[in-house]
Amino acid sequence: MYSKHERSTRETETAYNLGMTSRRHLLTGALLGAAGLSLAACGGQDSEAGETGAQPLTVVLGWYPTPESGGWFAAREEGLFSDAGLDVTLQPGGPQVSGVQLVAAGRADIGIASAEDVVRSRAQGIPIVALAALYQRNPVGVMVHADQGATGFEDLLERTWMVQTGALGHRWVERATGVTLDTRVYSGSISEFLVDPSLVQQGWPTNEAYTAEQAGVPVEFFSYADAGYNPYNDVVFVSEKTLQDKADILEKFLDAGLNGWGSYLADTAVAERANAAIGAENTELDTGALWYAWDRQREFLVAGDAATAGLGAMSEQRWSDLATAMADLGGLEGDVQATELFTTDLLPQVIPAADLPAAP
């Protein structure tokens, strides 16, 4: 399992649990306060090829290895990175690791963060640029006990919501409905939710939902995207300097990496090898958790523009809408222009398979 905190009913609650929700909602300012010293020697900006002649690249993942990074592992395990002449290090993230800080300081080449973090960083004058957006439909949302009969957000307005500090999704629901929600801080453990059917629990459908179901609590999950708050998630970003100095190398990375994602989502043999590599690096994950996350995340990855423009697609309108929404919700200090947040110049066109297989 991915246990994060305790092991009782919490034996099913995983490090994955706190991680995949909180890491996507931490404010960039808080991230920048993290030491990030464990990666200080990674040498991400070394522009010299190694002894094999391959170009080294360091990628700081948004969290520990999980299926939410599965496509990058698939590209590594299937040899796509090496075939492109790249020696890619997939460096785990974590609660004390700031990918924004490391990339901006030149200690890593590439980072993974939420679109909200990219917007906040640019507004604070941190020169990072998004290259691709994996989750076209944001999976962050809330879940409730299935036996409560809720069918949408309108059924949840009178309940108590467990939400991450700094999260904006519930604020969007408040503004859209005109209802001030009763909220409490979600610290990473869903043990309270498991025993209190009246609670609304923030989370991801790939981890909190799995944890609940493993504990014998079937749930209904509602993405904030269903309520209209739909920022990109797991955004690939670099510093402006890296983009300027290594555009050709980054283009090779995206081509290999996104093709890895395409295979990971559609080919169970590829997914099995990638999941085995993930499990070897994160021993808190069991096979059931790996396949559950692999399956549940796919609808969020292949949604929207991905079906026609390809995996990683981004648009100026989506970035502009996000910046406006964040400002309106009180989650943004400073001004930012959508055009400075991203570039699609290096994106390959990797169209995901129309028919995706079931999990083994």
N, C-alpha and C positions, 0 to 999 in steps of 0.2 A: 504493500500500500504506500500511499504518499504521506505518511503521518507527519504532521507539522507540530502539533502541540502535545496532546495527551494521548494515552492509549487505554481507553475504556470504551465508552461509546465513541470516544475520540480515536480509538484504534483505526477506525475507518476514515477519520478526518486526516487530511494529508498536508504535507508541506506544499504540495500542489494547491491545497485548499486556500491558504492565506495568500500564497504566491500569485496565482493566476488572477485573483481579483485585485489585491492591494497593489501589486506592482504596476497595474495598468491605470491606477488612480492616484498614485503618489504625485504630489506637486513637484514640478521640476526643481523648484527652490529647495524642497526637502531632499531631492535626489542629489543636488549639487552639494549639499552638506555632508553627504556620505563620503567616507574616506576613499573607498575604491582602491585601497593600497594593494589589495591582493593581486591586481592586474597591472601594477605599476611597471613591472618589468616585462610586459608582454611584447614590447617592441613593435606595436602595430604599424607604425609609419616607416618601418625599414623598407626602403625602396629597392634594395638590392635583392636579386634572386638568390635563393639558397644554393647549396652544393648540387642539388639535383637539377638546377636550372629553372625550377618552378618559382613563380612569384608568390611570396608569402603574404597572406592577408589574415588579419585577426578580426573575427566577428564576435561582438559581445551580445550574447542572447539576452532576451528580456527577463529570463528567469532560468532556473535550473533546467536541464534537458527534459523535455516532455514532448508529446505528440504535437503541441503547438509550435514546435520547431522541427517537426518531422521532415519537411521537405528539404531542409538544409542537410540533415543527416542522410537522407536518401541520396542527395547529390554527392555527398562524400563517400558513402558506402558503395554506390554504383560507379564510382570513378569519374563522374562528370566534371568535378573540379580539377582533378589531375589531368584529364583529357584536354582541358582548357588551359593547361599550363599553370595552374594555381595550386598553391599549398595552403589550404584554408584551415585555420584553427577556430573551432567553435568553442568559445570561452563561455562557461556558465555565468549567468548573472546572479542576482540574489539581493536580499534586503540591504546589504551593505555595499553594493556595487552600483555605481552610477554610470550607465553607458553614455549618457549625454556628456558627463564630465570627461570620461576617458577619450571619447571621440573628439570632443572639442579641444582637448589638450594634446592630441596627437599620439596618445598611448594605445589607441586601437583604430582600425581603419573604418569599421562598419558597426553600427549599433541597431538594436531593435527597440522600439518604444511605441507608445500610443500616439495617435495623431494629436491628442490634447497636449502631450508633453512637447511635441515638435512646435506647436503653436506658442505655448508658454515660453519655450526656450528662445524662439526668434523674437518674441515681444520683449524679452529681457536682454536682447542683444547678443545672444549666443549663436554664432554663425553655423547652424546645421541645416541640411537640405534633405528632404525626403526623396528617395529614388523609386520606391515601390510600396504599395499598401496591400498586405496579404488579406486581411479580413475586410471584405467589401461591405458586409453587413455586420454591424458591431454585435458580438455575442454577449456583451455584458448586460445583465438584467436582474430580474428577481424571480424567486421561486416560492411556491406555497405548497402546503400539503394537498395532495390531489383530492383527498376526500372532502375538502372544503368547497368544492364546486365552482371555484373562480374560473372565469372564461376570458378575463381581460383586466386591464388596469383599473377600469371603472369599479371592479369588485373589490379593490384593495385599498381604497382611499381612507377607510375608517380604521384600518389596522395599524399596528406598530411596525415600522420598517427598520431593519438592521442594515445600515449603510456604511460604506467606507468613508473615512474622513477625507474631504476634498472631492468626493464624487459629485458629478453634475447631473447624472441621469434622473435622480429623484427630484432635483430642482426643476428639471424640464417638465416632469409630470405635474409638479405643483403649479407651474406657470400655465401649463396647458389646461388644467382642470380648475384652477382657482382655489384649490384646496391646500391648506397647510398641513403637511403630513406630520404625524407623530414619529420621530426618528430616534434611534439609538445607535451608538457606534458599534460597527462590526469589527471585532478585533482579530478575526481570522478563524475562529472556531465556531462551527454551526451546532454545537451541542445543545445550546438553548433552543434553537429552532427545532431540533429533533423532538423535543418533549413539549413544545408549545405550538399547537396547530394554528394559533391565531397570528403568529408572526409572519412577516414578509421578509425574506432573506435575500440580500444582494449576493450575486455570484456569477459564475460561468456555468453553462450547460455541460461543460466537459469535466468539471471537478466537483463543485458543490453538489450538483445534481447526482453525480455518481456516488459521492460520499453518503448522501441521504438515502439513496436507493439501497446501497449496501447495508445501511443500518436498518432497513426494513420500512423506510418512509418514502413511498412513491410521491413524486412531486409533479406539479405543472410549472413550466418555466416560461417567462415572458421577457423577451429582449427589449431593452429600451428603444431599440430601432423600431419596434412595433408602435411605440408612442411618438415617434418622430425624431428622436435624438439618435443620430446614426453616424458618429465619427468613424473614420477608418481606425483599424487597430492592427497591431504588429506591423508598424511602419519601418521599413529599412531606411536608415539615414546615414549620412556622412557629413564631415565638415566641408565647408566651402573650399578649403585648401586641398583636401583629398580629392574632391570632385575636379578641381582644376588640374591637379598633378597626375591623377590616375584614372582619368575617364575611360581609357581603353581597357584597363584592367577591371574596373568596376562593371563595364559592359559585359565582359566575359563572365564575371561573377554572377550577374543577374541572369544571363542566358543559361548558365549551368544550373544555378540555384532554382530558378523558376521551372525549368524542365524537371528538376528533381521533385519539386512540389507537384507538378502535373502527374508524374509517375507515382508518387507517394499516395495521392488521392485516389488514383484509378486502378492501381495494380497491387493486389494484396501480397504478391510475392515480394515486390519492392518494399511495401510497407512492413512486411514481416522482418526483413533484414534491417530496415531503418529502426523499427521498434526494438529489435534486439540490441542494437547499438545504443539506443537511448536508455534501455533498461540496464545495460552494463555500466553506464555512466551515472545513472540515478537509480540506485538499488531500492529506493523507497517505492518504486512503481511495480505493480504486478501486471501480469498479462491481461487480466480483465480490464484494468484501468487504462492500459495502453490502447486497447482496441475500442473501448467505449469512447475515449477522447478522440481517437482517429475518426470514428464514425460521426460523432455528434458535431464536430467542428466543420465538416465539409460543406454543409449548407450555407455557412457564413463565409466561407472562402470563395465559393464559386458563384455567389450572388451578384446582382447588379451588373456593372460593366465588365466583370471578368468573363462572362459568357461570350461577349462579342469583341472586346478589346484585349482580353487576355488576363492572366493572373498578374496581380500587382498594379492593375490599372488605377489611375487617379485623374481627377478633373479639377479645374480651377473653381468651378461652382461648388463642389463639395468642400473644398478647403475654405472658400470664402464663407459659405454657410456656417461652417464650424466656428470660424473665428468670430463671426457675428453672434452666434448662439452662446459661446463662452463668455463674451463680453456682456451680453444681456443677462446671463445667469450669475454674474459676479465672479467668474472663474478666470478672468484675464486682466492683467495689469499691463498697460502699454498698448501701442498700436502695431499692427502687422499687416502686410499686404499679401494676399493669397499667392501672387506670382512668385514671391521670394521664398515660399515655403517648400516648393517641390519642383522637380523636373521629370518629365517622362522621356527625355531624349535618349536614355540608355536602355529603356525597357524593350525586351523582345516581345513578340506576340506569341504567348503560350496559351492557347485556348484549352480550357479544361474539358475533359471527356463529358459528353452529354449524359451518359449512363454510368453511374458509379456503382461498383459492386457492394454487396453487403459485407459486414465484418465476418471473418471466419468464425 
